[in-house]
Amino acid sequence: MALKKLLNKGTVYKRSDNRWGGMVSYHDEQGVYRRKSFCAPTKKAVLKKIGDYIEFFKMEIAEADETKKPLRKSMQKWLEVFQYGTVERATYDRKEDCAKHYIYPRIGDMIISEITSADLNGILTQMMNEGYSHSTVKHVYSLFKEYFRYLCYEEHIPKNPMAYVRMIKKANFLAAQGREIIARSDAVTVLNDEEIRRLREAVFTRNRKGALKHQQAAAYLLMLNTGLRTGEVLGLLNSDIDLDKRELSVTRAVKEVGKRDKDGAACGTELIVGGMKTAASKRTIPLNSTAIEMILILRTDRYFGADSPLISNQVGDFTRPSTFRSRWYTLLDFAGISHKGLHSLRHTFATRLINGVEDENGNLKTLTVRQVADLLGHTTSSVTEKYYVRREPNKLCGITDEFEL
């Protein structure tokens, strides 16, 4: 991208009217010859105007030249101009947090033109050595890749330093941190039988007055029996539930995103209630007896009408995910269960359905991966199998008895 260019330092001359004139020549962004004229009663005054103009001209060039800016200023502008309106708000918040917490403190003050592949690769290695997770470092890598691709596309830089940077392989990453390489399915977090028992006891614990001790705790058992995401269960309206048909419809989700003032600066958080991310996420889920029981408990606790949220706050509005998550950890502490994310309820739901549950006669009841994927709202069953189901080797005991070779 062409930049404006000064052709001289200015010329001064005496005019026929005894005043003084001056002129500065330059090329504009398109390379067209231009000139700027000045006039003043004295030579000194004209020289002052020329000097001021040249300083302003240089500032304009510096401002237009992205390579002369510190990375912090350039990347933040790129985020606000090119990312804010093109990705989901939650995605934008993650990208901005990644930049502010991991990138700016390390190379935020470096000038763009001085950043090399070694600098960028060094950050990834440094974060690995500092014990950050592979996924966190991968977020940094992806943000670098997007940003420097933009600089190349806009011709701000002649070559992309990220072309020579590779994301560290997970096996090498974990080995460098002295951690064991765990199969992805074994890393899925689920609740075991004892933890589920403790959770149920905690949900139904009552205070001295006979009321349930934990506010809207039945919602967590509802998630455990339906596989709903946090945003989905908080987005449920009472009218989305048909107890006669024993089903509920998932059509919206609640998200908590960064709130911004008129200048785009972060100022707290706000709730967004919107549609689903994919067509598969919009679905109908059958309700078992436990799920129905939890819905009735939630309605007994709070009910503001058919068009109000099932899990509402005290005035009938949608509950904030941060509040809902905080109550979950309080419930886990009460039940004596180690902290697990709310998504572990969804993982447990998927794992139990695919690996199977024994009935009272010892028969194993299972669903196919495709059936569970439909219940979870996944577009492909490979996502369900790869990221949501924990292996249970004990289920394989005796499975080859009928396959003598």
N, C-alpha and C positions, 0 to 999 in steps of 0.2 A: 504494500500500500504506500503510495507516494506521500511525501511530506512537503510542506512549504519550505522554501529555501531562500535565505538572504543572498543577494548578488553583490551588495556593497555595504559599506558602513555609513552611507549617506553622504550627500554632497550639499554644500551651502553656497549661495550666490546672492549678489546684490540686485535687487529688482529696480526697474526704471522709475518706480514711484518712491525710491529711497527706503523701501522696506526690505527685509531680508526673507529669502525663500530657501527651502530645502527639499530634498527628495531622497527616498529610499527605494531601491529596486529589489524585486523578489520574484520568484516563481511560486504560483499557487499549487494546490494539491493535484491539479491536472497538468502541471508543468507549463502553464500559460504565463507569459511575462506580464508582470504588473508593476505599478509604482505608486508610492504614497507621497503626496506633496504636503508641505507645511509652510506657514507664513507667520512672521512676527515682526515687531518694530525693531528688534535688535538681533545681532548675530548670536549672542549668548542665549537669547530666548529660543531661537530656532534650533540651536545645538541641544538645548534641554529637551525640546519636543522630540527631536530625532532620537536622542538617547533613551527617553522614556518609551518611545515606540519600539525600538530595537529590543529593549528588555521585555516588553509585553509580547513581542513577536517570538522571542526565545522561549518564553513561558508557554505560549500556545503550542510551539513545536514539541516541547517537553511533555505537555499534557497529551498531545496526540500520539506521541511515540510510546507505544505500550512497553517496548523493551527497556525504557528508561525508568519505568515505575517499579516500586517494590511489589513483590508478589502479593502481599496482603491486600493492597489497594486494588490491584488488577483482578485478582481472583474474586474478591468480594463483589466488585462491579459486575463481573461475568455471572456470578451466581444470581445477583439481583435482577440483571437485565435479561439473561438468556435462560435461566433455570426456573425462576420463581413462577412464571406464567405457563410453563410447559410441562411441569411434573406435578404430581399430587403434593398437597401441602405437607403431609407427613414425610414424604420423600425429600422435599426441599429442606425441611427442618433437619433431617438426618445429614444431608450433605453440608449444610451450613455448620452444624455442630462438629462434624468431622474436620472441616477446615479450621474452625476456631480453636478446637481442643488439641488437634494433633499436627496440623500443618503450620499455622501461623506462629506458634511458639518456637518452631524449629527453623523455618526459613522465611517467615513472613516479611522480614526486613531486607531480604536479598533482592537485588535488582534482577529483573527478568532475564536480561541479556547475559548475566553472569552465572545463571543456574545451569549446571551440567548434569549429564546422566549419572555421574558419580555422586553428586549431591542427592539426587532423588533416590538412587539405589541405597545410598547410605542411610536415608531416613527409614526405609523399610527394614533394613538390617538392624538399625538402632532400636526400633520398636520391638522387633523380634527378641533382641537381647534384653530388653527391659521387661519382657514377660507379657506383652499384649497378646491377645488372642489372634489366631489366624484370620478370622472374619473381620476384625477391626483393622488389621493391616491391609487386608484386601480392599476394604472400603477406601482407605487412603490411596492405594494403588489405582483404583478405578476413578477416583476423583482427579488425580493427577493426569490420568490418561485422557479423560474428557476435556479437561482444561487446556492442556498443551495441544490437543488436536484442534481445538478452537483457535488458538493462537496461530497455528500453521495455516488453517483454512482461511483466516483473515489476513494472512501474509504479514503478520506482526513479527514472526521469527522465520529465518530461512530453513531451519530443520528442527525436527521434533526430538528433544532429548529423551522422551519416553520410548522412542523407537529402539533404544538399546537397554531398556529396563524390563526385566521379567519378574513376575510375581513369584515369590519363593514357594516351591512345592511344599504341600502340607506335611509330607513325611519328613522332609529336611527341616522344616520349621519346628515341628514337634521334637525331633531329635536334638536340635540345637538348644531347646528349652529343657531337655532331659525328661520329656514326657512320653508316655507310651502311645503308640499309634493304635487308636481304637476304631473298630469298624463303625461306619456311620450309623448302622442300625442299633449298635450297642450304646451309642451316645444319646439316643433318644430318651428323654426323661419321662418316666411314667410313675404312677403311684402303684405300690404293691398292695396285696390284700390287707395287710395290717394297717397300712396308711389309709386305705379307703374306709376301713372299719373305724379308725380314729376320727377321720373326717366326718363321717356320718354322726358319730357321737357328739362331736363338737357342734355340728349344725343344729342338733336337737337339744342341746343343753339349755336349760331355763334358769332364769334368775329367781330371787326370793319371791318376787311377785307373780311368778308363774309364766312370765313372758319369755320368748326366745332371747337368749343372752346376746347372740351375735346378729347384728342388723342385716337383713336380707341374705343371710348365709345360704338359704335354700337355692339361691341362684347358682352357686358353685356345683351343687349336685345336679342341677338342671344341665349345666355345661357338660358335666361328666357323662350324662346319659343321652346327650344329643350331639356332642362334638362341635358345638357352636364356638366361634371365635369370640373374643371379648367384645369387640365392636358390634358384632351381630346380636349377641344376647342383650346388650345394652340398647340396641336399636329396636328391639321387639316392642310392638304395641299390643295391647290386649286384644285388639281386633284381628291381629295376625294369627291368633290361636283358635283352633276349632276343637274343643274337647270332645264333641260328639263324634267327629271323624278321627280323633286322636292324632292330630297333626298340627304343625305350625308352618307358616310361610316366612322365609327369609327374604326380605326385599330392600333392606336398608342397613346401614352401619353407622355407628357413632365413632368419631375420631376427635382426639384432642391435639390441636396444633398450635404453633406459636402465633400469638396475636401481634399485629404490627401497626404502628402509627402511620400517619399520612406520609412520613418520610421513609417508611419501610423498616424502621428500627423495631426490634423485638420489644414487646411490652406485655409480658404475661402470656397466658394461653386462652384459647377459646374452643368451644365445641362446634364441630361440623357434623351435621346429620345428612348423609347423602346416599346415593345408590351404591350398588355392589361393584367391585373392581372388575369382575369378569361375568360373562353370561352364566357360567357354571355355578358361580357363587349364589345366584338367585335360584332358590330351590325350596322344595317342600320336604320337611323332616317328620317322620312318624314319631309318635310319643309312646314310650312305654309307661308302665304304671308309676314308676318312681318319678319320671319327668312330670306326669300329670299331678302327682302329689305335691311336688315342689312348686308348680305353678299356682295351685290352690293356696299353699302356704304364703306365697308372695302376694297374692291378691288379698288374702286375709289381713296381712300386715299393712299393705297400702293399695288402695284402688281409687283412681281418680277418673274412671270412665273408660269406655271402649277405645277411645282414641288417645289414651294416655299411655306412657311407657309401662311395661310390666315391672321393670326395675326402676322405679322413679325416685327422685329425691323428695324432700319433705314438702315441696310445693307442687309436685306433679310433673316436673320437667325431667329431662334425661340426666342420668347419673354420669359424672365424669369418670373416664377410665382410670385416672390416677387415684381417685377416691376408692373405686371398686378394687383396684390392685392393692391399695394400702390395707383395706379390710381383709383381703385374702391372706396377706402375710400375718396379720393379727390372728386370724383363725388358725393358721398353721402353727403359730407359736403356742396358742392355747391347746392345740391337739398334740403338741410334741412332735410335729413333723418338720423335717429339715426343709428349708425354703426351696420351693420349686416355682417356676413361672406359671402363670395362668394357662399358658399353652400346653402344660403337662396334662391338663384335664382332657384336652383334645387328643393328645398323643395316646393317653390311656384308653380313651374311647376307641380309637382306631386299632390299637394293638389288641385289645380284648376281642373285638369283632373278627379280626383276621386270624389271630392265633387260636381263638376259640374259647368258649366257656363251657364247663361241664354242667349238665343238668343233674337233677337229683338221682337219676339212674346211672350216672357216670358216662353218659353219651356226650361227645364233644360237638357243640354247635358252632359253626363258623359261617362267615360271609366271604364272598370273593373280594379281591382287591378292587375290582371295578365297582362293585356295589358300595363298598366303603368310600371310594373316591366320590361317588355321586352324593352320598350322605354328607361328606365333608365339603363338597363344592369345589373339588379339584377338576381341572380340565382334563388332565391325563392321570391314569392310574399309577404311572411310574413315580410321580411326585409323592403319592400316598405311600407306596412301598419303600421308597428311598429315604424319605424324611420323617415318616410318621409312625412306623411300626418297629417296635423293639423285638429283637430275636428272643425266643424262649426255647433254648435247647432241650429243656426237660420235656417238652411236648414231643420230642423225637424218640423218646424212650420206647423201644419195642416196635418202632414203625417199620423196620425191615424184616420182621419175623416171617412174614408171608412171602418174602422175595428171596428164596433160597436159590443160589446160583451153582 
